[in-house]
């Protein structure tokens, strides 16, 4: 008998029994926490699954199927030039406007394809942390000092945390490097520019479909213009994707035309942009599966990432909503942990206030750009600027759902070390910034 498995089953049975037995469901705070849980889950489903996660899974599938292992190893592997690997990984977030959850399938893909632990971790951290839209919004709303400190801190963090992780697991990385010496570079089935074109078209669809609305009162400027025309731009890249499917992936043009017609009809029939986006994703899956070969492998690989990541992600969102509440748009629902506690503990610039801000930010879930208005409210309530920066450096790149998935990808010990490094470094950086 597997006693460890039986003990785990007993533990969870006991946990849920005690939870159901003792939780005062008639208490106002518990009721609001339950409401916040369902609200956050619904909002996440509406705003992030179709527009963020599903495109991200297909991008991860491109890496897994169309980009050879030798290519990943060449630029991110243990034998790659360190300055190239870390530089590319550390600034990747300027291209990817993603949150801590959307980066997960991309990280999982390059890590499993042979990327070194250090560059993969740098990519994992930098993806959400150096989001160019969030940096601009931070500078405009919270001040250029915090905006600049966030950029510098995020780039340095990505490189430093990746380097430390690589150093801690240097023996394991050495074994990986020796194994990669035996990986022979196979001839690519198509020119590199074609694969890159297909990849970046998907990336730009992801970016513009999630382009954030500018702040209140802003009705002009480049940012506003891009937001106002975001769906026209997304549709343009959708046409480029259709061209790529026919000319690069060699999918029958009849399949692609039918998919375009159905997607276009859905865009005119339904007012919500989620419907045509969802329709386009379904049609993409169907025509790639019908095409067979590596096109079928692309969708099946995307499905594998979804099976691995999505369940833990959903569980994390539910737990985060219950504990920390739901804050988005005009909605503000408290979780079981009183909000007043958080505000009370992050005033001033003490070691504790910076550490508390870091650890709280690490477990909270921040969708892309939402951390800025949340921090604006916390600063107005008395939060110090040091803790504010600490939360900015720890929060967007980490969340409870994010941690659960990372643990599945690279194990419990590596996840604990990674999270600890982010929290400690965010605390130190907040202390320094608050003292300046």
Protein Blocks (a to p, Z undefined) as FASTA:
>chain_A
ZZklmmmmmmmmmmmmmmmmmmcfkbmklmmmmmmmmmmmmmmmmmmmmmmmmmmmmmmm
mmmmmpcfklmmmmmmmkbcfklmmmmmmmmmmmmccdfklmmmmmmmmmmnopafklmm
mmmmmmmmmomklmmmmmmmnopklmmmmmmmmmmmmmmmmmmmmmmmmmmmmmmmmmmm
mpccdddfbdfklmmmmmmmmmmmmmmmmoccddehiagdjklmmmmmmmmmmmmmmmmm
mmmmmmmnopafklmmmmmmmmmmmmmmpmblklmmmmmmmmmmmmmmmngpjllmmmmm
mmmmmmmmmmmmmmmmmmmmmmnopaehjbccddfbdfklmmmmmgcjbfklmmmmmmmm
mmpccdehklmmmmmmmmmnopafklmmmmmmmmmmgcfklmmmmmmmnojklmmmmmmm
mmmmmmmmmmmmmmZZ
